[in-house]
Each structure stands twice: as C-alpha cells, then as structure tokens.
Amino acid sequence: MNLLLTIRVAFRALRKNKLRAGLTVLGVVIGIAAVTTMVSIGESAGAFVQGQLQALGTNVIIVQPGMGQSGGVREANVPTLTARDARAIAAECSAVLAVTPIVGAGGQVIFGNVNWKPKEMWGVGADYPTVRNWPVRAGVFFTESDVTAASRVCIIGNTVAIKLFQTADPLQQAIRIKNIPLVVIGVLERKGANMVGQDQDDIIVMPYTTVKQTLQSSAFDNVNAIMVSARTQDQMADAESQIHQLLLERHRIHPGEQPDFRVQNMTEIANIMAIVTGTITMLLSAIAGISLLVGGVGIMNIMLVSVTERTREIGIRMAVGARGRDILRQFLVEAVLLSAIGGVFGVALGIGASVGITAVINKISSGAEWPVVISIPAATIALLFAAAVGMIFGYYPAHRASRLDPIEALRYE
C-alpha cells in the first residue's frame, strides 16, 4: 500500500468518527495555541522592553552621584557631580559622542488661565536630543549659547503642548514656571508611554543653567546626573572605562577608596532584561507545552479505541495480503494527521490570540504600545512537535494493531 493510498484510507477512517476525532484534535489545538501564544507574547514583551531602553537614548551611559557615608552608614546620594565634569567627559573621552548634564526641576506651568504640572521637568545641555535620540518635531532646540547665557527658553513634550495650548501653535509663546517667563522654542517628537505606563511626552526641558540660576537661585555647579552617548555600540565599554578613569582623577579618588560616583551602562541593563524576559518566555512555553502532552495522551487513547473497534477490519486486510508494516503505517498516518490538523488550527488560533492579547494590553496600559510579534520559529517548532507527538503517542496503538494475529482478528466480535 503506497503512502497516498494510506493517507486516503486514514482520512476515510477519521471521517467515520468525526466527533471523536474532533475532540482529539481539540486537545492538540489548545496545546499548540498555548505554546504559540505564550512565545509570541513573551517576545512582544521583550521587544517592548528593548524598545523602551532604546528610547532612553543611543548607546547611553548614565553617571550618577555615589552614596555618601556617615560613621560607616550609607546615606542618600550626595552632590558630587558637576557640569564641569560633563564638559571634561565631552572633551577628554574619545569614545564619547555627546554629553548632557541633568538637573531636576518642578512646579506648576502656567499659560494664560491654564495650569499644568508636568511629570518631568529637567535642566539639560544642548546635546540632549543627541544623547536621548529625541529630535524636535517643531521649532528648534536651544544652543550652547543659550546654555552659557542661561536663556529663558524651553522645549516642551507633546502632552504639555496639548494640555497648555490645545490646538494653538505653542512656538514663541511665553509660559511661566514659578512666575518666571520662559519662551517655548520647540516641541519634541512624540514618544508615548514607557514600560511602566508613564507618559514620556509630559515633559519640559530647558538649559540646566536656567534651572540652576533662575528657578533654583543656586550658585553651585552640581548636577543630578550626567547622561553620555558613546560613539558606537562597540565603544560602550571603552567609553565607560574612560569616564570612570577620568572622574577618579578629577575627584581625587585614590586606589582602594570608594568612588563618589556610579557609571551605569544601559547595554548591561538591556542584556539583563533580555535574559529575564527570555527566561519568563521559556517557563511559560514549558507550562503551555504540558497541554501538548495531554493532547498526545488523547491521541493515544483514541487510537487504542480505534484499534479495538477495527480489529476485524485489520484481520480482513491481513487476510488479503496486508503486511504488519502496512497496518503500522496506516495507524501512524492517522495519528500524525490528527496532530497535524490540530497543529495547523492551533497555530492559527495562537496567532489570533497573540494579536488579541497584545491589543488588550495596549488598551489597558495607558498608552504603552506593545509590538505585535508573531514568532514564526515557535509556530514552526510547534507544528513539528505536534507531528512528533502524533508519531510518539500513535506508535504503540499502531504497533499493537500490526502485531494482531489475522485469525484471531477475524474471529474478534
């Protein structure tokens, strides 16, 4: 009996018991759909996290003040970084592309009779758009001359523009922060929500010198942090090493002493997050894979029942010349067909579930935009695994059928 004829006979046998075959296929469908969905959602989460880290900036390294100590007890961050440190990093570190100091600010923003309190308000340097990979969609960003002169200008995010100006053009309009007028000279490109659902566009940035001298009335040069962009991804380690060595020298930190600053490489954080999301995806997939085994047990049960019901048929086939391997192949093909049909429907259901779950997550997560990732390798592996399940769990019933004695099979009632 050739393979094509075997497949035709297998389809005919399955059609005789449509309900039973359908219920058996359903177990495989659920298993494949669960695996495909879990892997796709896991990869969507990983892509979202990586995208958020990339949105922080290009090849970003963050330098923060170290923890102070008093009597051997670690205390809060102390202001050990200065704008001079930022300028020195830009001038002396060859692996560094751009640098911006970061100074925190806060307060109500007023335009006309409208008040709004942005979630983020920062004093930054002129290279902030380069470091954060965040261009201006309207107007211009302030220049180094504005930083030097502590000009009363600012750049606003898309959310602030909508809250304060609705549909009006915000450019060259004067807003007030702590009753100090600042002229809006630019609007940043929209970024959307970050990984924790916080609106990144609810932001105002201005020259850090303006924040220090005008809003804080401070004569000190200290900053909250320094953000650095390495020239390339491959130069991240070199940039981090150069920054660390430069600040040790500038802050007169002797060998063996605790540095009064911390240098964080965002690539390392991205790698850690990738490991975490990958591990979670593997765990979810393993749990979902258990349902495939359940579907395999269902295939074995249905095939054993089929062998019992078709004992006389098997005896007749053997009596007219069918060999044991022909019977083995017929029942194996039936088992593989059951699992393959379940695999195809399972992949389709898994893809649909992935798209639907991603849409629900985006709907309830306050503007976060998870990408829809359909894992083609996972779907392919799931299909192959489904066929393997059919062969593995169908082999014993098929082998049992092939070993039946023709005489006993013909006499079976």
HELIX and SHEET records of a PDB file:
HELIX    1   1 LEU A    3  LYS A   16  1                                  14    
HELIX    2   2 LYS A   18  ALA A   55  1                                  38    
HELIX    3   3 ALA A   83  GLU A   92  1                                  10    
HELIX    4   4 TYR A  128  ARG A  132  1                                   5    
HELIX    5   5 GLU A  144  ALA A  149  1                                   6    
HELIX    6   6 ASN A  158  PHE A  165  1                                   8    
HELIX    7   7 TYR A  208  THR A  210  1                                   3    
HELIX    8   8 VAL A  211  LEU A  215  3                                   5    
HELIX    9   9 GLN A  233  GLN A  235  5                                   3    
HELIX   10  10 MET A  236  ARG A  250  1                                  15    
HELIX   11  11 MET A  266  GLU A  309  1                                  44    
HELIX   12  12 THR A  311  ALA A  319  1                                   9    
HELIX   13  13 GLY A  324  ILE A  364  1                                  41    
HELIX   14  14 ILE A  376  SER A  402  1                                  27    
HELIX   15  15 PRO A  406  ARG A  411  1                                   6    
SHEET    1   A11 VAL A 114  TRP A 116  0                                        
SHEET    2   A11 VAL A 109  PHE A 111 -1                                        
SHEET    3   A11 ALA A 174  ILE A 177 -1                                        
SHEET    4   A11 ILE A 180  LEU A 188 -1                                        
SHEET    5   A11 VAL A 153  ILE A 156  1                                        
SHEET    6   A11 ILE A 203  PRO A 207 -1                                        
SHEET    7   A11 GLU A 120  VAL A 124  1                                        
SHEET    8   A11 VAL A  96  GLY A 104 -1                                        
SHEET    9   A11 ALA A 225  ALA A 230 -1                                        
SHEET   10   A11 VAL A  60  PRO A  65 -1                                        
SHEET   11   A11 PHE A 261  ASN A 265 -1                                        
SHEET    1   B 2 MET A  67  SER A  70  0                                        
SHEET    2   B 2 VAL A  73  ASN A  77 -1                                        
SHEET    1   C 5 VAL A 114  TRP A 116  0                                        
SHEET    2   C 5 VAL A 109  PHE A 111 -1                                        
SHEET    3   C 5 ALA A 174  ILE A 177 -1                                        
SHEET    4   C 5 ILE A 180  LEU A 188 -1                                        
SHEET    5   C 5 VAL A 136  GLY A 139 -1                                        
END                                                                             
